Amino acid sequence: MAIVTRMRVLALLGFAGSFVCGPALAGEGRCWIDHGAVVVAAAFGDIAGDFILDASAPRSQLHVTQAQGDGVDAPAARRPLTVAGERLAAFDMDIVDLDGRTQVFDTTINGVIGADLLRRYVVDIEFAPCRIRLSHRAPKRRTGVAWLAMRDVDGVPTIRAVISDGQQSRAGDFAIDTGRAASQITGATLSRSPKPGADPPTRLRALVVGGRLFEQIPADVSNTRNAIGVGVWSQGRLRFDLRDGWMEFEVRTSP
């Protein structure tokens, strides 16, 4: 089974490379949504398989189980990395226990690809169908698309947004989270308690980002940072440049 999985991943990586065209585009490949997270096929040295693509993670991470299986017993590892048809000769990943985050996924998750990789490129993520593109320079700016300035907070790209539970509102910096479905809210004191047994247990009455209003947004109370999750981003497509600090968010219109 492991051999079949590795062959499947390598085939996907090679297929993604066939999309490279023109000097601006570095690579392109398929992605998919698993338990609300954007997942891509990647290879970190000899470890090939599924990785969460999470722009809100400051550093990329390798699951300790996969590292030990590859004979690595250290806090970090450096290996070649291939993702979306793009290959880096040497890339560093922290080695951490990801069981608490990944055990519910449908496939084995080898690690997390974070902002330290994504800030090397202009990144496009489309959700219907799911595809990721990595470009060396920004394509022509799209007209009629919300443009947002980004601010780096401790290695995490953030944008300004406004949230409301229907009675109270507040504005703040929110991370661009592509690794979870639900948005994350810190220090939340809801003016209206969620109904017992509600699924999800918490919903934001409204979220405004880039001048767009989103209602009844799935959310979790977080102890780490405010973040906007895939439940919002999947309603359109993203293009962001972490180096120059900007993002475009194009919301799909109803037919």
C-alpha positions in Angstrom: 0.0 0.0 0.0 2.8 2.4 0.8 4.5 1.7 -2.5 1.2 2.3 -4.4 0.6 5.6 -2.4 4.1 6.8 -3.2 3.7 6.0 -6.9 0.4 7.9 -6.9 1.9 10.9 -5.3 4.9 11.0 -7.6 2.6 10.7 -10.6 0.6 13.7 -9.3 3.8 15.7 -8.8 5.0 15.0 -12.3 1.6 15.8 -13.7 1.6 19.1 -11.9 4.9 19.9 -13.5 3.5 19.6 -16.9 1.5 22.8 -16.3 4.5 25.0 -16.0 4.5 27.5 -18.8 6.0 30.9 -19.2 8.6 32.7 -17.1 6.2 33.8 -14.3 4.7 30.4 -13.5 6.7 28.1 -11.2 4.3 25.3 -10.9 0.6 24.2 -10.7 -1.1 21.2 -9.3 -4.3 19.6 -8.0 -5.4 20.1 -4.4 -8.4 18.8 -2.5 -10.4 19.6 0.7 -10.2 17.1 3.6 -12.0 18.0 6.8 -12.0 21.6 5.7 -8.3 21.8 5.0 -6.6 22.4 1.7 -4.4 19.3 1.1 -1.7 18.8 -1.6 0.5 16.0 -2.8 4.2 16.7 -2.0 7.5 15.0 -1.4 9.9 15.9 1.3 13.0 13.9 0.5 11.8 10.3 0.4 8.6 11.1 2.3 5.9 11.4 -0.3 2.2 11.8 0.4 -0.4 14.3 1.5 0.4 17.6 3.2 -1.9 20.3 4.6 -1.3 23.7 2.9 -1.8 26.3 5.6 -0.9 29.9 5.0 -1.5 30.6 8.7 1.3 28.3 9.9 4.5 30.4 10.2 6.8 27.3 9.7 6.3 24.1 7.8 6.1 21.0 9.9 6.8 17.3 9.4 4.8 14.7 11.4 7.2 13.1 13.9 5.9 9.6 12.9 7.0 10.2 9.3 10.3 11.6 10.4 11.1 8.6 12.6 10.1 6.2 9.9 12.7 8.0 7.7 15.4 7.7 10.4 15.2 11.3 11.6 15.5 11.9 15.3 16.0 15.7 15.5 13.9 18.8 16.1 14.1 19.7 12.4 15.1 18.2 9.1 16.4 19.6 5.7 15.4 17.8 2.5 14.5 18.6 -1.1 10.8 19.6 -1.4 8.6 19.1 -4.4 5.1 20.6 -4.4 2.8 21.7 -7.3 5.5 20.9 -9.8 8.1 23.2 -8.1 11.2 21.6 -6.6 13.5 23.2 -3.9 16.9 21.6 -3.5 16.9 22.2 0.3 14.0 23.1 2.6 13.7 23.0 6.4 10.8 21.5 8.3 10.2 21.4 12.1 9.4 18.0 13.4 6.3 18.0 15.6 3.5 15.6 16.7 0.6 16.3 14.5 -1.7 13.5 15.7 -4.0 15.9 17.5 -4.6 17.8 14.3 -4.6 15.1 11.6 -6.0 11.9 13.1 -9.5 12.6 11.8 -8.3 13.0 8.2 -9.3 10.5 5.5 -5.7 9.9 4.5 -2.3 9.9 6.3 -1.1 13.5 6.6 2.7 13.7 6.5 3.0 17.4 7.5 2.0 21.0 7.0 3.4 23.3 4.3 3.3 26.8 5.8 4.0 30.5 5.1 7.8 30.0 5.0 7.3 28.1 1.7 4.4 30.1 0.4 6.1 33.5 0.8 8.6 32.6 -1.9 5.8 32.8 -4.5 2.6 34.5 -5.6 0.1 31.8 -4.7 -3.3 31.2 -6.4 -5.8 28.8 -4.8 -9.0 27.9 -6.6 -11.6 25.7 -4.8 -14.0 24.6 -7.5 -12.2 22.5 -8.6 -9.3 22.8 -6.2 -6.0 23.8 -7.7 -2.9 25.6 -6.5 -0.5 27.7 -8.7 2.9 29.0 -7.6 4.2 32.0 -9.6 7.5 33.8 -9.5 5.9 37.2 -10.1 2.4 38.5 -9.9 0.1 38.0 -12.9 -1.9 41.0 -14.1 -4.2 42.4 -11.4 -7.8 41.3 -11.9 -10.5 44.0 -12.2 -13.5 44.1 -9.9 -11.7 41.9 -7.3 -11.3 42.8 -3.6 -7.7 43.8 -2.9 -6.5 43.7 0.6 -3.3 44.8 2.3 -1.6 42.1 4.4 0.4 42.6 7.6 2.9 40.1 8.9 2.3 39.2 12.6 5.0 36.9 14.0 5.5 35.2 10.6 1.7 34.9 10.0 0.1 36.9 7.2 -3.0 38.7 8.4 -5.7 41.0 6.9 -8.3 43.3 8.5 -11.8 42.1 9.0 -14.9 42.8 11.0 -16.9 40.1 12.8 -20.3 40.2 14.6 -22.4 37.7 16.6 -25.5 39.8 15.9 -25.3 42.1 18.9 -21.6 42.9 19.3 -19.1 43.7 16.6 -15.3 44.1 16.5 -12.5 44.7 14.0 -9.1 43.2 14.0 -6.3 41.4 12.2 -7.2 37.9 11.0 -4.8 35.2 9.7 -5.4 33.7 6.3 -6.1 30.1 7.4 -6.2 27.5 4.6 -5.8 24.6 7.0 -9.2 24.6 8.7 -12.8 25.1 7.7 -13.9 27.1 10.7 -12.7 30.6 11.4 -10.9 31.1 14.7 -11.9 33.7 17.2 -9.8 34.6 20.3 -11.1 36.1 23.5 -14.6 35.5 22.4 -17.4 36.5 24.8 -20.6 35.8 22.7 -23.5 38.0 23.6 -25.7 35.0 22.6 -24.8 31.5 23.7 -24.9 28.8 21.0 -27.8 26.4 21.2 -27.0 23.0 22.8 -26.0 20.4 20.3 -25.6 23.0 17.5 -23.3 21.9 14.7 -20.9 23.7 14.4 -21.2 24.8 18.1 -20.5 28.4 17.1 -21.4 30.6 14.1 -20.6 34.2 13.4 -23.7 36.1 12.5 -21.6 38.2 10.0 -18.0 38.6 8.8 -16.9 41.4 6.5 -13.7 41.1 4.6 -12.6 43.0 1.5 -16.0 44.8 1.5 -17.8 41.4 1.2 -20.4 40.3 3.7 -20.5 36.6 4.8 -23.2 35.3 7.1 -23.6 32.4 9.5 -19.9 31.5 9.3 -18.7 28.4 11.1 -16.3 29.4 13.9 -14.3 28.1 16.8 -13.1 29.8 20.0 -9.2 29.8 19.8 -6.5 30.5 22.3 -3.9 31.3 19.6 -5.0 33.8 16.9 -7.9 35.2 15.0 -8.2 33.6 11.6 -10.5 33.3 8.6 -10.9 29.7 7.5 -11.7 27.8 4.4 -15.4 28.0 5.0 -15.1 31.6 3.8 -12.2 31.3 1.3 -13.8 28.4 -0.5 -16.6 30.8 -1.6 -14.2 32.3 -4.1 -10.6 32.1 -5.1 -7.5 33.5 -3.5 -4.3 35.1 -4.9 -1.7 36.4 -2.4 1.9 37.6 -2.2 3.3 37.3 1.3 6.5 39.0 0.3 4.9 42.2 -0.9 1.9 42.0 1.5 -1.2 41.9 -0.6 -4.1 39.6 -1.4 -6.9 39.4 -3.9 -10.2 37.6 -3.0 -12.6 37.0 -5.9 -15.9 35.8 -4.7 -17.9 33.5 -7.0 -21.2 35.0 -8.2 -24.4 33.0 -8.4 -25.3 31.9 -11.9 
